[in-house]
Amino acid sequence: MPRKLAEPPHGPLYVDNVFSRQIVLKFDLSSIPRESTINQATLTLNVLGDLSIIKDNGVSQLTNGITIQLNRLAKPFESPNDLKVDSLAASVSETITQSTTSIVIPNESFRDVFRRLIQAWVSERAENHGFVIRTLTPGFDISRVAFRSSDQSEFAPKLELDFTTAPSNP
């Protein structure tokens, strides 16, 4: 099967509550040796505040913002209609408020979960089909968040990994 690597589309990537827009991201991890240990993994997404509609009712931090969820895909993405989330893998969530300019996934409470998801790909215990990022509360309100894509490469989605590889035996 041919393999196609593509840059994210130019322009914003949207996740919203109204139309259930979602983002699929996949990073090529093939250059990391299978025996490597992932020590830390972070995904950085930069928010386009002027294109985002994020509720702020001023009442409670718990009800402000839009909460997104990141799930590992169980099979290759071909179309939104056949998207299949890996039900065996834990999900990671993050809340974005009006003042958010960028998010680093995972936050403290999901750090080990996210690291284990990446480790499973590197050690080939799970196939790397990427992540889907979508809202946790579809239909809840009109909130949407816009993330930068490859329009400015320094602000494109970025997966940073800290890993160690066992020394090779002679």
C-alpha positions in Angstrom: 0.0 0.0 0.0 1.5 3.4 -1.0 2.3 5.7 1.9 1.6 9.4 1.6 3.0 12.0 3.9 1.5 15.4 3.7 1.9 18.7 5.4 -1.2 20.0 7.3 -3.4 22.1 5.0 -2.7 25.8 4.9 -5.0 27.9 7.0 -6.6 27.1 10.3 -7.5 23.7 11.7 -10.9 23.9 13.4 -12.5 21.9 16.3 -16.0 23.0 17.2 -19.2 22.1 19.0 -21.7 23.0 16.3 -20.5 21.1 13.1 -18.4 18.5 15.0 -15.3 19.5 13.0 -12.3 17.5 14.1 -8.6 17.3 13.3 -6.6 14.2 12.5 -2.8 14.5 13.1 -0.2 11.9 12.4 3.5 12.2 12.9 6.1 10.0 11.3 8.1 8.2 14.1 9.9 5.8 11.9 13.3 7.3 12.6 13.1 6.5 16.3 14.5 3.0 17.0 12.0 0.5 18.1 13.9 -0.3 21.3 13.8 3.4 22.4 12.2 4.5 25.6 10.0 7.6 25.4 10.8 9.6 28.5 8.5 12.6 27.7 6.1 13.5 24.9 4.3 16.8 24.3 2.1 18.1 21.5 2.0 21.9 21.0 -1.0 23.5 19.2 -1.1 27.3 18.7 -4.5 28.9 19.0 -5.7 31.6 16.5 -7.7 33.7 19.0 -9.2 36.0 16.4 -10.8 33.0 14.5 -11.9 31.2 17.7 -15.3 31.6 19.4 -14.8 30.5 23.0 -17.5 31.1 25.6 -16.7 33.1 28.7 -19.7 33.6 30.8 -17.6 35.1 33.6 -19.4 33.0 36.2 -17.1 30.0 36.7 -13.8 28.7 35.4 -15.4 25.3 35.1 -18.0 26.5 32.6 -15.7 28.7 30.5 -14.0 27.6 27.4 -14.1 24.6 25.1 -12.8 21.2 26.0 -11.1 19.1 23.4 -10.3 15.5 23.5 -7.4 13.7 21.8 -7.9 10.0 20.9 -5.6 7.5 19.2 -7.0 6.1 15.9 -7.5 2.4 15.6 -7.2 2.3 11.8 -5.9 4.6 9.0 -7.9 7.7 8.4 -9.6 7.8 5.1 -12.7 9.9 5.6 -14.6 11.4 8.6 -17.4 8.9 8.1 -15.2 5.9 8.8 -13.1 7.3 11.6 -12.4 4.6 14.3 -11.1 5.5 17.7 -8.9 3.0 19.5 -11.2 2.0 22.4 -8.4 0.3 24.3 -6.3 3.5 24.6 -7.1 6.3 27.1 -8.0 9.7 25.8 -6.4 13.0 26.8 -8.4 16.2 27.2 -7.6 19.9 27.6 -9.7 23.0 28.1 -9.1 26.1 26.0 -10.2 29.5 27.2 -10.4 33.0 25.6 -6.9 33.8 26.9 -5.2 30.6 25.6 -2.6 31.3 22.9 -1.2 27.8 22.8 -1.7 24.5 24.5 0.7 21.8 25.4 -0.8 18.4 25.5 -0.7 16.7 27.9 -1.3 18.7 31.0 0.1 17.3 34.3 -2.8 14.8 34.9 -2.4 13.1 31.4 1.4 13.2 31.1 2.0 9.5 31.6 -1.0 8.5 29.5 0.2 10.5 26.5 3.8 9.2 26.9 2.5 5.6 26.9 0.4 6.2 23.7 3.5 7.4 21.9 5.6 4.6 23.4 3.2 2.0 22.0 3.7 3.4 18.5 7.5 3.5 18.8 7.8 0.0 20.2 5.2 -1.2 17.6 2.8 -2.6 20.1 0.2 -0.4 18.4 0.0 0.8 14.8 0.5 4.5 14.3 -2.6 5.8 12.6 -2.4 9.2 14.3 -4.7 11.1 16.6 -8.1 12.6 16.2 -8.7 15.9 18.1 -12.4 16.8 18.6 -14.6 18.5 21.1 -15.7 16.7 24.2 -19.1 18.4 24.2 -20.6 18.4 20.7 -23.8 20.4 20.4 -23.2 22.1 23.8 -22.8 25.6 22.4 -21.4 27.5 19.4 -17.8 27.4 20.6 -15.0 26.6 18.2 -11.2 26.8 18.4 -8.9 27.5 15.5 -5.4 26.2 15.5 -2.5 27.2 13.3 -1.5 24.8 10.6 1.5 24.8 8.2 0.8 28.5 7.2 3.7 29.5 9.5 5.9 26.5 10.1 7.2 27.7 13.4 3.6 27.7 14.7 2.4 24.4 13.1 1.4 21.5 15.3 4.6 20.1 16.9 5.2 16.8 18.6 8.3 16.9 20.8 9.8 13.7 22.2 12.5 13.0 24.7 13.7 9.5 24.3 16.7 7.2 25.1 18.0 4.3 23.1 19.9 1.4 24.6 23.5 1.4 23.6 24.3 -1.1 20.8 26.1 -4.3 21.8 29.3 -5.2 19.9 
